[in-house]
Structures are given as C-alpha cells and as structure tokens.
Amino acid sequence: MTGTAAPQHDIDLTIRLTEAPGAPEYTFRLEAADGEPSAASTLPDPAAALAAVRRHGEAVFFPKPGPPQLCTQQYGGPQTAVVTGWYLGRQVNSRFSRTDGCEIARWRAMAALLGGSPGSTGAV
C-alpha cells in the first residue's frame, strides 16, 4: 500500500526485487489477515513468507537501537529489495541487500518474503 492510511489487513507489504543493477524489477505482494495469506498475495510461497514475517518482522522492520554490529566483510551478491507497506498497524519501509554478513543474515531471514523459497537467496 502506498498511501498513508493503514490497510484493513494485518500485513500488507509490497516487495520490489532487483537481481542486479539494470536488471528487471520484480514486484510481489504479501497480504494477510487472521494469520492467513490472502488471494491477493503474489509471492511464490505466501505461507512461508508470512511465517518469516511473523518470526522476524518486528526485529527486521523495526530494529531497536543498540551498540554497533560487527559484520563480516563478505559480498553475497548484487540483489536488492525494498519492502514497503504495513505490518501490524506500523508503516514499513525497509531496504535489503547482500553487501556484508549482517545484510546477508537479514536477507536469509526474510528470503521467502523477498521472492524465494525458505532458505533460498530470495532469487526469482
């Protein structure tokens, strides 16, 4: 949802995934209410995406301030994703990449939401 009004669903997220600079952008949607994805969801596995969001959404979308993280300096690939919308009444605007160990861990936690199957890289 792109407006500022909260949706009628518990979860209403739009995912924009790009596999490499200049590559086509894929757009997915996860919409859920009462613990079930709706028919409007367009992810390959909406149930797995919903499970990932329920498990990691609070920490990933709304991280609490804390000491700086030490992240391994490894490169996981050129993929990027932007997730916007609503999660349990709170507005979401999160960016994902695979530029270091911390970002790769965030990506893996939410891989099903980012267009992949559980445990995948999120690639389409």
MOPAC internal coordinates of N, CA, C and O (Angstrom, degrees):
PM7 1SCF
backbone

  N    0.0000 0     0.00 0     0.00 0    0    0    0
  C    1.4534 1     0.00 0     0.00 0    1    0    0
  C    1.5149 1   107.62 1     0.00 0    2    1    0
  O    1.2310 1   120.43 1   -47.98 1    3    2    1
  N    1.2784 1   116.78 1   132.02 1    3    2    1
  C    1.4495 1   120.22 1  -175.75 1    5    3    2
  C    1.5225 1   113.46 1   -99.43 1    6    5    3
  O    1.2310 1   119.38 1   165.11 1    7    6    5
  N    1.3061 1   118.79 1   -14.89 1    7    6    5
  C    1.4622 1   121.64 1  -179.90 1    9    7    6
  C    1.5120 1   111.10 1   -77.71 1   10    9    7
  O    1.2310 1   121.36 1     5.21 1   11   10    9
  N    1.3330 1   115.00 1  -174.79 1   11   10    9
  C    1.4552 1   118.84 1  -179.07 1   13   11   10
  C    1.5228 1   112.38 1  -100.62 1   14   13   11
  O    1.2310 1   119.41 1   171.31 1   15   14   13
  N    1.3110 1   118.74 1    -8.69 1   15   14   13
  C    1.4548 1   121.22 1   179.10 1   17   15   14
  C    1.5238 1   109.94 1   -81.92 1   18   17   15
  O    1.2310 1   120.30 1   -42.87 1   19   18   17
  N    1.3272 1   117.04 1   137.13 1   19   18   17
  C    1.4608 1   121.20 1   179.82 1   21   19   18
  C    1.5246 1   109.62 1   -66.07 1   22   21   19
  O    1.2310 1   120.27 1   -36.37 1   23   22   21
  N    1.3296 1   117.09 1   143.63 1   23   22   21
  C    1.4604 1   120.85 1  -178.74 1   25   23   22
  C    1.5208 1   111.23 1   -75.48 1   26   25   23
  O    1.2310 1   121.15 1    -4.50 1   27   26   25
  N    1.3027 1   115.40 1   175.50 1   27   26   25
  C    1.4605 1   120.37 1   178.30 1   29   27   26
  C    1.5260 1   111.80 1   -86.99 1   30   29   27
  O    1.2310 1   119.88 1   179.77 1   31   30   29
  N    1.3275 1   117.84 1    -0.23 1   31   30   29
  C    1.4514 1   122.32 1  -179.14 1   33   31   30
  C    1.5194 1   109.67 1  -108.90 1   34   33   31
  O    1.2310 1   120.47 1   -25.93 1   35   34   33
  N    1.3496 1   116.70 1   154.07 1   35   34   33
  C    1.4651 1   121.08 1   177.92 1   37   35   34
  C    1.5262 1   110.90 1   -61.08 1   38   37   35
  O    1.2310 1   121.46 1   140.95 1   39   38   37
  N    1.3351 1   114.81 1   -39.05 1   39   38   37
  C    1.4633 1   121.05 1  -177.81 1   41   39   38
  C    1.5180 1   108.09 1  -131.81 1   42   41   39
  O    1.2310 1   120.91 1   -53.03 1   43   42   41
  N    1.3257 1   115.86 1   126.97 1   43   42   41
  C    1.4524 1   122.07 1   178.09 1   45   43   42
  C    1.5264 1   106.58 1  -144.30 1   46   45   43
  O    1.2310 1   120.73 1   -86.22 1   47   46   45
  N    1.3325 1   116.22 1    93.78 1   47   46   45
  C    1.4566 1   121.87 1  -173.12 1   49   47   46
  C    1.5279 1   111.01 1  -121.99 1   50   49   47
  O    1.2310 1   121.07 1   -38.65 1   51   50   49
  N    1.3119 1   115.55 1   141.35 1   51   50   49
  C    1.4572 1   122.80 1   172.42 1   53   51   50
  C    1.5183 1   107.17 1  -112.69 1   54   53   51
  O    1.2310 1   120.85 1   -48.87 1   55   54   53
  N    1.3244 1   115.98 1   131.13 1   55   54   53
  C    1.4559 1   122.50 1  -177.92 1   57   55   54
  C    1.5178 1   107.99 1  -116.21 1   58   57   55
  O    1.2310 1   120.40 1   -55.02 1   59   58   57
  N    1.3341 1   116.84 1   124.98 1   59   58   57
  C    1.4631 1   121.76 1   175.98 1   61   59   58
  C    1.5258 1   107.52 1  -114.27 1   62   61   59
  O    1.2310 1   120.58 1   -65.69 1   63   62   61
  N    1.3307 1   116.50 1   114.31 1   63   62   61
  C    1.4593 1   123.32 1  -174.78 1   65   63   62
  C    1.5217 1   110.52 1  -113.08 1   66   65   63
  O    1.2310 1   120.82 1   -47.22 1   67   66   65
  N    1.3234 1   116.03 1   132.78 1   67   66   65
  C    1.4569 1   122.41 1   173.26 1   69   67   66
  C    1.5245 1   106.84 1  -125.36 1   70   69   67
  O    1.2310 1   120.63 1   -51.80 1   71   70   69
  N    1.3376 1   116.40 1   128.20 1   71   70   69
  C    1.4588 1   120.30 1  -176.14 1   73   71   70
  C    1.5216 1   113.51 1   -82.71 1   74   73   71
  O    1.2310 1   119.63 1   157.75 1   75   74   73
  N    1.3333 1   118.31 1   -22.25 1   75   74   73
  C    1.4605 1   122.27 1   179.18 1   77   75   74
  C    1.5259 1   107.89 1  -163.58 1   78   77   75
  O    1.2310 1   120.24 1   -22.52 1   79   78   77
  N    1.3375 1   117.15 1   157.48 1   79   78   77
  C    1.4660 1   119.31 1   176.84 1   81   79   78
  C    1.5300 1   110.95 1   -55.45 1   82   81   79
  O    1.2310 1   120.47 1   -49.95 1   83   82   81
  N    1.3087 1   116.70 1   130.05 1   83   82   81
  C    1.4518 1   122.06 1   179.87 1   85   83   82
  C    1.5225 1   114.45 1    83.11 1   86   85   83
  O    1.2310 1   119.79 1   173.29 1   87   86   85
  N    1.3347 1   118.00 1    -6.71 1   87   86   85
  C    1.4696 1   121.23 1   179.07 1   89   87   86
  C    1.5254 1   109.42 1   -78.78 1   90   89   87
  O    1.2310 1   120.54 1   -18.79 1   91   90   89
  N    1.3261 1   116.57 1   161.21 1   91   90   89
  C    1.4666 1   119.29 1   178.17 1   93   91   90
  C    1.5331 1   111.26 1   -60.71 1   94   93   91
  O    1.2310 1   121.23 1   -29.49 1   95   94   93
  N    1.3150 1   115.25 1   150.51 1   95   94   93
  C    1.4623 1   120.98 1   176.58 1   97   95   94
  C    1.5237 1   108.45 1   -96.39 1   98   97   95
  O    1.2310 1   120.73 1   -48.46 1   99   98   97
  N    1.3290 1   116.21 1   131.54 1   99   98   97
  C    1.4606 1   122.25 1   175.26 1  101   99   98
  C    1.5242 1   107.69 1  -100.68 1  102  101   99
  O    1.2310 1   120.77 1   -40.93 1  103  102  101
  N    1.3153 1   116.13 1   139.07 1  103  102  101
  C    1.4631 1   120.45 1   178.47 1  105  103  102
  C    1.5145 1   108.88 1  -120.07 1  106  105  103
  O    1.2310 1   121.31 1   -49.58 1  107  106  105
  N    1.3223 1   115.09 1   130.42 1  107  106  105
  C    1.4638 1   122.89 1   178.05 1  109  107  106
  C    1.5163 1   108.97 1  -125.22 1  110  109  107
  O    1.2310 1   121.40 1   -14.40 1  111  110  109
  N    1.3151 1   114.93 1   165.60 1  111  110  109
  C    1.4680 1   119.87 1   177.40 1  113  111  110
  C    1.5212 1   108.92 1  -138.42 1  114  113  111
  O    1.2310 1   121.22 1   -38.88 1  115  114  113
  N    1.3252 1   115.26 1   141.12 1  115  114  113
  C    1.4531 1   122.11 1   170.89 1  117  115  114
  C    1.5163 1   106.98 1  -124.70 1  118  117  115
  O    1.2310 1   121.23 1   -61.25 1  119  118  117
  N    1.3074 1   115.25 1   118.75 1  119  118  117
  C    1.4529 1   121.98 1   177.49 1  121  119  118
  C    1.5261 1   106.29 1  -126.89 1  122  121  119
  O    1.2310 1   120.73 1   -48.91 1  123  122  121
  N    1.3206 1   116.21 1   131.09 1  123  122  121
  C    1.4595 1   119.17 1  -178.13 1  125  123  122
  C    1.5201 1   110.32 1  -148.75 1  126  125  123
  O    1.2310 1   121.51 1   -32.77 1  127  126  125
  N    1.3356 1   114.71 1   147.23 1  127  126  125
  C    1.4627 1   122.51 1   174.84 1  129  127  126
  C    1.5176 1   107.27 1  -145.88 1  130  129  127
  O    1.2310 1   120.70 1   -33.90 1  131  130  129
  N    1.3024 1   116.27 1   146.10 1  131  130  129
  C    1.4604 1   121.76 1   178.24 1  133  131  130
  C    1.5241 1   112.35 1    55.35 1  134  133  131
  O    1.2310 1   120.63 1  -145.11 1  135  134  133
  N    1.3466 1   116.41 1    34.89 1  135  134  133
  C    1.4584 1   120.96 1   174.80 1  137  135  134
  C    1.5081 1   116.41 1    78.21 1  138  137  135
  O    1.2310 1   119.90 1  -171.07 1  139  138  137
  N    1.3300 1   117.79 1     8.93 1  139  138  137
  C    1.4669 1   121.09 1  -178.89 1  141  139  138
  C    1.5213 1   110.35 1  -129.97 1  142  141  139
  O    1.2310 1   120.09 1   -41.44 1  143  142  141
  N    1.3493 1   117.43 1   138.56 1  143  142  141
  C    1.4645 1   118.91 1   174.66 1  145  143  142
  C    1.5232 1   110.11 1   -67.91 1  146  145  143
  O    1.2310 1   120.88 1   -34.93 1  147  146  145
  N    1.3269 1   115.91 1   145.07 1  147  146  145
  C    1.4616 1   119.84 1   179.09 1  149  147  146
  C    1.5226 1   110.14 1   -88.47 1  150  149  147
  O    1.2310 1   120.88 1    -9.73 1  151  150  149
  N    1.3286 1   115.92 1   170.27 1  151  150  149
  C    1.4648 1   121.98 1   178.42 1  153  151  150
  C    1.5215 1   111.26 1   -65.58 1  154  153  151
  O    1.2310 1   119.56 1   162.58 1  155  154  153
  N    1.3326 1   118.45 1   -17.42 1  155  154  153
  C    1.4614 1   121.70 1   179.15 1  157  155  154
  C    1.5297 1   112.51 1   -75.83 1  158  157  155
  O    1.2310 1   119.93 1   168.70 1  159  158  157
  N    1.3272 1   117.75 1   -11.30 1  159  158  157
  C    1.4650 1   121.32 1   179.63 1  161  159  158
  C    1.5245 1   109.91 1   -69.80 1  162  161  159
  O    1.2310 1   120.66 1   -45.48 1  163  162  161
  N    1.3376 1   116.35 1   134.52 1  163  162  161
  C    1.4637 1   120.75 1  -175.81 1  165  163  162
  C    1.5233 1   113.67 1  -117.98 1  166  165  163
  O    1.2310 1   119.64 1  -170.67 1  167  166  165
  N    1.3086 1   118.29 1     9.33 1  167  166  165
  C    1.4599 1   121.33 1   178.11 1  169  167  166
  C    1.5312 1   110.42 1   -70.91 1  170  169  167
  O    1.2310 1   119.70 1   -24.94 1  171  170  169
  N    1.3339 1   118.18 1   155.06 1  171  170  169
  C    1.4601 1   119.95 1   177.70 1  173  171  170
  C    1.5363 1   113.05 1   -56.76 1  174  173  171
  O    1.2310 1   119.79 1   143.22 1  175  174  173
  N    1.3374 1   118.01 1   -36.78 1  175  174  173
  C    1.4673 1   121.93 1   179.63 1  177  175  174
  C    1.5310 1   108.55 1  -137.53 1  178  177  175
  O    1.2310 1   120.22 1   -97.26 1  179  178  177
  N    1.3446 1   117.18 1    82.74 1  179  178  177
  C    1.4705 1   119.64 1  -176.02 1  181  179  178
  C    1.5225 1   113.51 1   -60.90 1  182  181  179
  O    1.2310 1   119.58 1   146.61 1  183  182  181
  N    1.3285 1   118.40 1   -33.39 1  183  182  181
  C    1.4712 1   120.38 1   179.93 1  185  183  182
  C    1.5257 1   110.45 1   -65.95 1  186  185  183
  O    1.2310 1   119.94 1   137.61 1  187  186  185
  N    1.3266 1   117.72 1   -42.39 1  187  186  185
  C    1.4684 1   121.09 1   177.87 1  189  187  186
  C    1.5297 1   110.40 1   -66.85 1  190  189  187
  O    1.2310 1   120.36 1   140.77 1  191  190  189
  N    1.3285 1   116.91 1   -39.23 1  191  190  189
  C    1.4622 1   120.59 1   177.91 1  193  191  190
  C    1.5249 1   110.63 1   -62.48 1  194  193  191
  O    1.2310 1   120.82 1   136.60 1  195  194  193
  N    1.3280 1   116.04 1   -43.40 1  195  194  193
  C    1.4592 1   119.94 1   178.94 1  197  195  194
  C    1.5251 1   110.61 1   -63.71 1  198  197  195
  O    1.2310 1   119.96 1   139.72 1  199  198  197
  N    1.3247 1   117.67 1   -40.28 1  199  198  197
  C    1.4645 1   120.88 1   177.93 1  201  199  198
  C    1.5295 1   110.90 1   -62.16 1  202  201  199
  O    1.2310 1   119.95 1   138.21 1  203  202  201
  N    1.3276 1   117.70 1   -41.79 1  203  202  201
  C    1.4646 1   121.37 1   178.54 1  205  203  202
  C    1.5242 1   110.85 1   -64.34 1  206  205  203
  O    1.2310 1   120.75 1   137.57 1  207  206  205
  N    1.3327 1   116.18 1   -42.43 1  207  206  205
  C    1.4646 1   120.16 1   179.61 1  209  207  206
  C    1.5215 1   110.70 1   -66.00 1  210  209  207
  O    1.2310 1   120.03 1   136.87 1  211  210  209
  N    1.3101 1   117.55 1   -43.13 1  211  210  209
  C    1.4731 1   120.39 1   178.39 1  213  211  210
  C    1.5314 1   111.01 1   -62.51 1  214  213  211
  O    1.2310 1   120.61 1   141.68 1  215  214  213
  N    1.3331 1   116.44 1   -38.32 1  215  214  213
  C    1.4640 1   120.35 1  -176.66 1  217  215  214
  C    1.5260 1   112.28 1   -76.81 1  218  217  215
  O    1.2310 1   120.08 1   136.27 1  219  218  217
  N    1.3542 1   117.46 1   -43.73 1  219  218  217
  C    1.4603 1   121.12 1  -171.37 1  221  219  218
  C    1.5272 1   115.20 1  -115.27 1  222  221  219
  O    1.2310 1   119.78 1   172.88 1  223  222  221
  N    1.3350 1   118.02 1    -7.12 1  223  222  221
  C    1.4621 1   121.06 1  -171.92 1  225  223  222
  C    1.5092 1   115.03 1   -55.35 1  226  225  223
  O    1.2310 1   120.01 1   132.00 1  227  226  225
  N    1.2923 1   117.59 1   -48.00 1  227  226  225
  C    1.4710 1   120.75 1  -177.51 1  229  227  226
  C    1.5283 1   110.55 1   -58.36 1  230  229  227
  O    1.2310 1   120.11 1   130.57 1  231  230  229
  N    1.3250 1   117.39 1   -49.43 1  231  230  229
  C    1.4668 1   121.52 1  -177.31 1  233  231  230
  C    1.5238 1   112.26 1   -70.38 1  234  233  231
  O    1.2310 1   120.03 1   142.79 1  235  234  233
  N    1.3241 1   117.54 1   -37.21 1  235  234  233
  C    1.4656 1   120.78 1  -176.59 1  237  235  234
  C    1.5243 1   111.41 1   -78.99 1  238  237  235
  O    1.2310 1   119.97 1   135.13 1  239  238  237
  N    1.3232 1   117.67 1   -44.87 1  239  238  237
  C    1.4612 1   120.55 1  -177.11 1  241  239  238
  C    1.5286 1   112.85 1   -78.41 1  242  241  239
  O    1.2310 1   120.31 1   148.77 1  243  242  241
  N    1.3280 1   117.01 1   -31.23 1  243  242  241
  C    1.4695 1   121.09 1  -175.13 1  245  243  242
  C    1.5315 1   110.36 1  -132.18 1  246  245  243
  O    1.2310 1   119.91 1  -115.71 1  247  246  245
  N    1.3367 1   117.77 1    64.29 1  247  246  245
  C    1.4672 1   119.60 1  -176.96 1  249  247  246
  C    1.5280 1   111.65 1   -63.34 1  250  249  247
  O    1.2310 1   121.33 1   -37.15 1  251  250  249
  N    1.2973 1   115.05 1   142.85 1  251  250  249
  C    1.4611 1   120.85 1   177.76 1  253  251  250
  C    1.5343 1   108.98 1   -84.11 1  254  253  251
  O    1.2310 1   120.15 1   -38.35 1  255  254  253
  N    1.3232 1   117.32 1   141.65 1  255  254  253
  C    1.4646 1   119.54 1   177.58 1  257  255  254
  C    1.5270 1   110.10 1   -61.15 1  258  257  255
  O    1.2310 1   121.16 1   -33.86 1  259  258  257
  N    1.2805 1   115.38 1   146.14 1  259  258  257
  C    1.4559 1   120.60 1   178.58 1  261  259  258
  C    1.5133 1   109.43 1  -166.44 1  262  261  259
  O    1.2310 1   121.03 1     9.14 1  263  262  261
  N    1.3201 1   115.63 1  -170.86 1  263  262  261
  C    1.4562 1   118.27 1   179.01 1  265  263  262
  C    1.5318 1   110.40 1   -64.10 1  266  265  263
  O    1.2310 1   120.40 1   -26.32 1  267  266  265
  N    1.3161 1   116.83 1   153.68 1  267  266  265
  C    1.4655 1   119.72 1   179.08 1  269  267  266
  C    1.5298 1   110.72 1   -58.70 1  270  269  267
  O    1.2310 1   121.16 1   -37.09 1  271  270  269
  N    1.3394 1   115.38 1   142.91 1  271  270  269
  C    1.4545 1   120.45 1   177.99 1  273  271  270
  C    1.5179 1   109.92 1   -87.85 1  274  273  271
  O    1.2310 1   121.17 1   -35.69 1  275  274  273
  N    1.3169 1   115.36 1   144.31 1  275  274  273
  C    1.4557 1   120.60 1   171.16 1  277  275  274
  C    1.5161 1   106.67 1   -94.02 1  278  277  275
  O    1.2310 1   120.32 1   -58.83 1  279  278  277
  N    1.3105 1   116.98 1   121.17 1  279  278  277
  C    1.4592 1   122.18 1  -176.18 1  281  279  278
  C    1.5142 1   109.98 1  -116.75 1  282  281  279
  O    1.2310 1   121.04 1   -43.40 1  283  282  281
  N    1.3228 1   115.61 1   136.60 1  283  282  281
  C    1.4587 1   119.03 1   176.55 1  285  283  282
  C    1.5222 1   109.29 1   -63.16 1  286  285  283
  O    1.2310 1   120.79 1   -36.10 1  287  286  285
  N    1.2928 1   116.10 1   143.90 1  287  286  285
  C    1.4582 1   121.42 1  -179.91 1  289  287  286
  C    1.5242 1   108.85 1   -92.10 1  290  289  287
  O    1.2310 1   121.47 1  -101.67 1  291  290  289
  N    1.3144 1   114.80 1    78.33 1  291  290  289
  C    1.4556 1   121.48 1   176.63 1  293  291  290
  C    1.5116 1   107.70 1  -129.44 1  294  293  291
  O    1.2310 1   121.07 1   -24.26 1  295  294  293
  N    1.3069 1   115.55 1   155.74 1  295  294  293
  C    1.4572 1   121.17 1  -177.65 1  297  295  294
  C    1.5135 1   107.87 1  -111.87 1  298  297  295
  O    1.2310 1   120.42 1   -55.10 1  299  298  297
  N    1.3332 1   116.80 1   124.90 1  299  298  297
  C    1.4560 1   121.10 1  -177.02 1  301  299  298
  C    1.5130 1   114.43 1  -100.39 1  302  301  299
  O    1.2310 1   119.56 1   174.23 1  303  302  301
  N    1.3150 1   118.44 1    -5.77 1  303  302  301
  C    1.4521 1   120.69 1   179.19 1  305  303  302
  C    1.5162 1   111.64 1   134.74 1  306  305  303
  O    1.2310 1   120.70 1   -10.13 1  307  306  305
  N    1.3359 1   116.26 1   169.87 1  307  306  305
  C    1.4619 1   121.13 1  -174.28 1  309  307  306
  C    1.5297 1   114.26 1   -86.48 1  310  309  307
  O    1.2310 1   119.51 1   179.73 1  311  310  309
  N    1.3239 1   118.55 1    -0.27 1  311  310  309
  C    1.4549 1   120.76 1  -175.93 1  313  311  310
  C    1.5286 1   111.42 1   -62.18 1  314  313  311
  O    1.2310 1   121.61 1   -37.47 1  315  314  313
  N    1.3369 1   114.53 1   142.53 1  315  314  313
  C    1.4579 1   121.25 1   172.64 1  317  315  314
  C    1.5223 1   108.17 1  -136.35 1  318  317  315
  O    1.2310 1   120.99 1   -26.53 1  319  318  317
  N    1.3114 1   115.71 1   153.47 1  319  318  317
  C    1.4567 1   121.01 1   177.23 1  321  319  318
  C    1.5171 1   108.73 1  -146.24 1  322  321  319
  O    1.2310 1   121.39 1   -32.62 1  323  322  321
  N    1.3208 1   114.95 1   147.38 1  323  322  321
  C    1.4615 1   121.88 1   175.06 1  325  323  322
  C    1.5262 1   106.54 1  -125.41 1  326  325  323
  O    1.2310 1   120.90 1   -52.88 1  327  326  325
  N    1.3261 1   115.88 1   127.12 1  327  326  325
  C    1.4603 1   122.01 1   179.31 1  329  327  326
  C    1.5237 1   107.61 1  -114.55 1  330  329  327
  O    1.2310 1   120.89 1   -56.95 1  331  330  329
  N    1.3323 1   115.91 1   123.05 1  331  330  329
  C    1.4574 1   121.51 1   178.41 1  333  331  330
  C    1.5225 1   109.15 1  -129.84 1  334  333  331
  O    1.2310 1   120.92 1   -20.79 1  335  334  333
  N    1.3099 1   115.84 1   159.21 1  335  334  333
  C    1.4548 1   120.40 1   176.99 1  337  335  334
  C    1.5125 1   111.39 1   133.74 1  338  337  335
  O    1.2310 1   121.44 1    41.79 1  339  338  337
  N    1.3410 1   114.86 1  -138.21 1  339  338  337
  C    1.4616 1   121.19 1  -172.97 1  341  339  338
  C    1.5204 1   111.44 1  -135.02 1  342  341  339
  O    1.2310 1   121.19 1   -41.75 1  343  342  341
  N    1.3292 1   115.33 1   138.25 1  343  342  341
  C    1.4611 1   122.77 1   176.10 1  345  343  342
  C    1.5249 1   107.41 1  -131.99 1  346  345  343
  O    1.2310 1   120.46 1   -70.26 1  347  346  345
  N    1.3154 1   116.73 1   109.74 1  347  346  345
  C    1.4717 1   122.84 1   178.36 1  349  347  346
  C    1.5332 1   112.13 1    50.07 1  350  349  347
  O    1.2310 1   121.11 1  -133.73 1  351  350  349
  N    1.3368 1   115.49 1    46.27 1  351  350  349
  C    1.4597 1   120.56 1   175.62 1  353  351  350
  C    1.5203 1   114.96 1    83.85 1  354  353  351
  O    1.2310 1   119.61 1   179.06 1  355  354  353
  N    1.3246 1   118.35 1    -0.94 1  355  354  353
  C    1.4661 1   121.76 1   179.74 1  357  355  354
  C    1.5213 1   109.66 1  -111.03 1  358  357  355
  O    1.2310 1   120.65 1   -41.56 1  359  358  357
  N    1.3209 1   116.37 1   138.44 1  359  358  357
  C    1.4564 1   120.80 1  -178.36 1  361  359  358
  C    1.5304 1   110.18 1   -75.33 1  362  361  359
  O    1.2310 1   121.02 1   -44.27 1  363  362  361
  N    1.3274 1   115.66 1   135.73 1  363  362  361
  C    1.4616 1   123.40 1  -178.41 1  365  363  362
  C    1.5237 1   109.44 1  -112.31 1  366  365  363
  O    1.2310 1   120.78 1   -43.59 1  367  366  365
  N    1.3206 1   116.11 1   136.41 1  367  366  365
  C    1.4588 1   123.60 1   170.58 1  369  367  366
  C    1.5243 1   106.32 1  -150.81 1  370  369  367
  O    1.2310 1   120.57 1   -92.24 1  371  370  369
  N    1.3376 1   116.51 1    87.76 1  371  370  369
  C    1.4643 1   121.86 1  -174.07 1  373  371  370
  C    1.5185 1   110.63 1  -120.81 1  374  373  371
  O    1.2310 1   121.54 1   -38.54 1  375  374  373
  N    1.3130 1   114.66 1   141.46 1  375  374  373
  C    1.4645 1   121.64 1   176.66 1  377  375  374
  C    1.5255 1   108.44 1  -110.81 1  378  377  375
  O    1.2310 1   121.17 1   -38.69 1  379  378  377
  N    1.3251 1   115.38 1   141.31 1  379  378  377
  C    1.4562 1   121.95 1   179.51 1  381  379  378
  C    1.5234 1   108.88 1  -126.26 1  382  381  379
  O    1.2310 1   120.71 1   -36.53 1  383  382  381
  N    1.3244 1   116.25 1   143.47 1  383  382  381
  C    1.4570 1   122.28 1   174.63 1  385  383  382
  C    1.5268 1   107.19 1  -148.75 1  386  385  383
  O    1.2310 1   120.61 1     3.20 1  387  386  385
  N    1.3063 1   116.44 1  -176.80 1  387  386  385
  C    1.4642 1   120.98 1  -179.94 1  389  387  386
  C    1.5273 1   109.07 1  -129.75 1  390  389  387
  O    1.2310 1   120.69 1  -138.02 1  391  390  389
  N    1.3445 1   116.29 1    41.98 1  391  390  389
  C    1.4546 1   121.87 1  -170.48 1  393  391  390
  C    1.5249 1   115.19 1   -86.36 1  394  393  391
  O    1.2310 1   119.71 1   164.91 1  395  394  393
  N    1.3192 1   118.16 1   -15.09 1  395  394  393
  C    1.4654 1   120.77 1   176.44 1  397  395  394
  C    1.5270 1   108.59 1  -158.16 1  398  397  395
  O    1.2310 1   120.42 1    -2.71 1  399  398  397
  N    1.3209 1   116.81 1   177.29 1  399  398  397
  C    1.4580 1   120.75 1  -175.63 1  401  399  398
  C    1.5206 1   114.06 1   -59.04 1  402  401  399
  O    1.2310 1   119.70 1   142.06 1  403  402  401
  N    1.3098 1   118.17 1   -37.94 1  403  402  401
  C    1.4717 1   121.19 1   179.41 1  405  403  402
  C    1.5265 1   110.87 1   -67.54 1  406  405  403
  O    1.2310 1   120.73 1   136.09 1  407  406  405
  N    1.3197 1   116.21 1   -43.91 1  407  406  405
  C    1.4662 1   120.12 1   179.46 1  409  407  406
  C    1.5289 1   111.14 1   -67.44 1  410  409  407
  O    1.2310 1   120.28 1   142.49 1  411  410  409
  N    1.3225 1   117.07 1   -37.51 1  411  410  409
  C    1.4666 1   120.68 1   177.02 1  413  411  410
  C    1.5269 1   109.77 1   -62.32 1  414  413  411
  O    1.2310 1   119.90 1   139.23 1  415  414  413
  N    1.3260 1   117.80 1   -40.77 1  415  414  413
  C    1.4695 1   121.51 1   178.56 1  417  415  414
  C    1.5270 1   110.78 1   -63.72 1  418  417  415
  O    1.2310 1   119.70 1   137.39 1  419  418  417
  N    1.3322 1   118.17 1   -42.61 1  419  418  417
  C    1.4731 1   121.21 1   176.52 1  421  419  418
  C    1.5262 1   110.14 1   -60.95 1  422  421  419
  O    1.2310 1   120.73 1   136.61 1  423  422  421
  N    1.3402 1   116.22 1   -43.39 1  423  422  421
  C    1.4630 1   121.34 1  -179.39 1  425  423  422
  C    1.5251 1   109.60 1   -61.51 1  426  425  423
  O    1.2310 1   120.25 1   132.03 1  427  426  425
  N    1.3241 1   117.12 1   -47.97 1  427  426  425
  C    1.4705 1   120.52 1  -178.57 1  429  427  426
  C    1.5201 1   111.61 1   -61.78 1  430  429  427
  O    1.2310 1   120.26 1   140.63 1  431  430  429
  N    1.3303 1   117.11 1   -39.37 1  431  430  429
  C    1.4672 1   120.40 1  -179.78 1  433  431  430
  C    1.5284 1   110.65 1   -62.16 1  434  433  431
  O    1.2310 1   120.26 1   146.83 1  435  434  433
  N    1.3207 1   117.11 1   -33.17 1  435  434  433
  C    1.4590 1   121.65 1  -175.70 1  437  435  434
  C    1.5252 1   112.59 1  -111.14 1  438  437  435
  O    1.2310 1   119.39 1  -161.64 1  439  438  437
  N    1.3323 1   118.76 1    18.36 1  439  438  437
  C    1.4741 1   122.58 1  -174.99 1  441  439  438
  C    1.5158 1   112.59 1   -53.03 1  442  441  439
  O    1.2310 1   119.76 1   136.87 1  443  442  441
  N    1.3200 1   118.07 1   -43.13 1  443  442  441
  C    1.4692 1   119.81 1  -179.39 1  445  443  442
  C    1.5281 1   111.54 1   -63.37 1  446  445  443
  O    1.2310 1   119.98 1   146.97 1  447  446  445
  N    1.3290 1   117.64 1   -33.03 1  447  446  445
  C    1.4598 1   121.68 1   177.29 1  449  447  446
  C    1.5246 1   111.34 1   -72.92 1  450  449  447
  O    1.2310 1   120.76 1   150.76 1  451  450  449
  N    1.3167 1   116.15 1   -29.24 1  451  450  449
  C    1.4586 1   120.38 1  -175.54 1  453  451  450
  C    1.5285 1   112.34 1   -87.75 1  454  453  451
  O    1.2310 1   120.33 1  -163.86 1  455  454  453
  N    1.3167 1   116.97 1    16.14 1  455  454  453
  C    1.4614 1   120.94 1   172.38 1  457  455  454
  C    1.5025 1   114.95 1   103.32 1  458  457  455
  O    1.2310 1   119.76 1   178.58 1  459  458  457
  N    1.3189 1   118.06 1    -1.42 1  459  458  457
  C    1.4546 1   120.74 1  -179.96 1  461  459  458
  C    1.5137 1   111.73 1  -105.06 1  462  461  459
  O    1.2310 1   121.12 1     4.82 1  463  462  461
  N    1.2988 1   115.47 1  -175.18 1  463  462  461
  C    1.4570 1   120.93 1   174.39 1  465  463  462
  C    1.5196 1   108.87 1   -95.90 1  466  465  463
  O    1.2310 1   119.12 1   -15.18 1  467  466  465
  N    1.3365 1   119.29 1   164.82 1  467  466  465
  C    1.4490 1   120.59 1  -176.63 1  469  467  466
  C    1.5230 1   111.27 1   -54.09 1  470  469  467
  O    1.2310 1   120.78 1   -46.35 1  471  470  469
  N    1.3232 1   116.11 1   133.65 1  471  470  469
  C    1.4472 1   121.48 1   178.48 1  473  471  470
  C    1.5275 1   114.20 1    82.40 1  474  473  471
  O    1.2310 1   119.99 1   177.32 1  475  474  473
  N    1.3126 1   117.63 1    -2.68 1  475  474  473
  C    1.4639 1   119.72 1  -178.71 1  477  475  474
  C    1.5063 1   110.31 1   -86.44 1  478  477  475
  O    1.2310 1   121.23 1     2.02 1  479  478  477
  N    1.3213 1   115.25 1  -177.98 1  479  478  477
  C    1.4639 1   120.90 1   178.11 1  481  479  478
  C    1.5194 1   110.76 1   -84.20 1  482  481  479
  O    1.2310 1   119.97 1   171.89 1  483  482  481
  N    1.3139 1   117.67 1    -8.11 1  483  482  481
  C    1.4541 1   120.93 1  -176.34 1  485  483  482
  C    1.5058 1   112.42 1    94.10 1  486  485  483
  O    1.2310 1   120.27 1   177.70 1  487  486  485
  N    1.3335 1   117.08 1    -2.30 1  487  486  485
  C    1.4731 1   120.36 1  -178.96 1  489  487  486
  C    1.5133 1   110.46 1   -66.59 1  490  489  487
  O    1.2310 1   120.70 1   -32.33 1  491  490  489
  N    1.3092 1   116.28 1   147.67 1  491  490  489
  C    1.4620 1   121.83 1  -178.99 1  493  491  490
  C    1.5115 1   109.03 1   -83.04 1  494  493  491
  O    1.2310 1   120.10 1   180.00 1  495  494  493

